[in-house]
Amino acid sequence: MMTCFPALMYYFWVCLEYHQGKLLVPSQWTIEALTDFFWHDIWAKIQVGAYPTTAAVKIYMGYVTLSFILAYIMPGPIVEGLPIPSLKGKKLKYLCNGLSSWYFTLALSAVLHVTGVFRLTSIIDNFAGIMTVAIIWGFTMSALVYLYSNLTGQNHRMSGNFFYDFFMGAPLNPRIGHVDLKMWAEIRVPWPVLFYISLSCALKQWETRGTVTPPVAFMVLAHFLYVNACQKGEECIPPSWDIFYEKDGFMLIFWNMAGVPFTYCYSSIYLMKYELLTGTAILHSMPYTVFLFALLLTGYYIFDTGNSQKNRFRMEQNGIFFTRNAFPQLPWGHLKNPSYIKTKHGNLLLTSGWWGIARKPHYTADLMMAISWGLITGFGSFLPYFYFCFFVCVLTHRVSRDMERCASKYGDDWVLYCQKVPYIFIPFIY
């Protein structure tokens, strides 16, 4: 994964940039043909079009630096996490200033764009170079965090296998001052970068044709909703599995620094490249477009309120809940007097709200949004559907793993829970 995923990112970029989103394959499956395919069809184009230019370094590392500074200085509520067993029950505090940082970034970028100091269209003009910088930074940050944690003795649950430990990580909650690097990397970098890639595509379209088409506007809205949901609900993240248990290694760092923004953006890139190469924008009928907007917004509502229900329930049970009115607060985002099953282990299995309808409603919502990102581009390329297909595989595997572990851990309590909540993704279907 550490070698093939960056290679896949470059391969998809070549397909988008030079072949209108069509998957490029060797003419023959011989060693000679494969070698020629790699050097001439892939590597030669990467050297020319994806070189990490000075402009690309300034854009990407400039944003990374800005986001860290804002995470350090912007105001926001302080939230306690759960007691961490590996830290002898210690509770870490998190400054949840993602929302103030997000709105400051939006305002600053608008001023820079309008004044011409930094045109946001420069992002898409330097997309491939920025992606290369992100990939390099993903490896660099992973190495720095790994080395520092080992040198300072802050490593946890090490296996002794270098590659496994580097991939999964050594430290649990590495920090610079009061900034938790894991939470910063998970929330402050990937989703805003993804949004700005889509916004850059929209502004590029506006400059070239004087209007923004519904599919391009759809992607800007989709990515804005996602990043805004992460920032406004940041106080719910400290009790989550990623922060509470997962170590901070290549898997999380690279995926957040490079993987998320530069693979979830294929729909926006495809819409722009298709128009530039063909001279015709992708458009759909009004009923089809309205249906996709409805699918997106419905998925977002379930995603937002479902995650809110689960995390606020968890916060209440651990005595760390507080009311926050970050916009928008959607109806049914907080369950009062929810029902749940208390297992013999002391764990609580929520059976109210969306979690009484399905066991993984947030996964269903994520997939609803993901498929809408593909459908808005039509059916001319597989690449806008990569995110959806990738997510189906990841979430299906994760669900099967979780169900097996929960059945083993909770025994009869899990049987009772499955009787109360029999469906995993879709009620009455699956």
Secondary structure, DSSP 8 states (H G I E B T S, - for coil): -TTHHHHHHHHHHHHHHHSTT-----SS-SHHHHHHIIIIIIIHHHHHHS---HHHHHHHHHHHHHHHHHHHHS---EEE---BGGGTTB--EEE--HHHHHHHHHHHHHHHHHHTSS-THHHHHTHHHHHHHHHHHHHHHHHHHHHHHHHTT-B-S--S-HHHHHHH-SBSS-EETTEEHHHHHHHTSHHHHHHHHHHHHHHHHHHHHSS--HHHHHHHHHHHHHHHHHHHTGGGSTTSHHHHT---SHHHHHIIIIIHHHHTTHHHHHHHHHHHHHS------HHHHHHHHHHHHHHHHHHHHHHHHHHHHHHHHTT-------S---TTSS-SS--EEE-TTS-EEE-SGGGGT-S-HHHHHHHHHHHHHHHTT-SS-SGGGHHHHHHHHHHHHHHHHHHHHHHHHHTHHHHHHHHHS--SSSTTT-
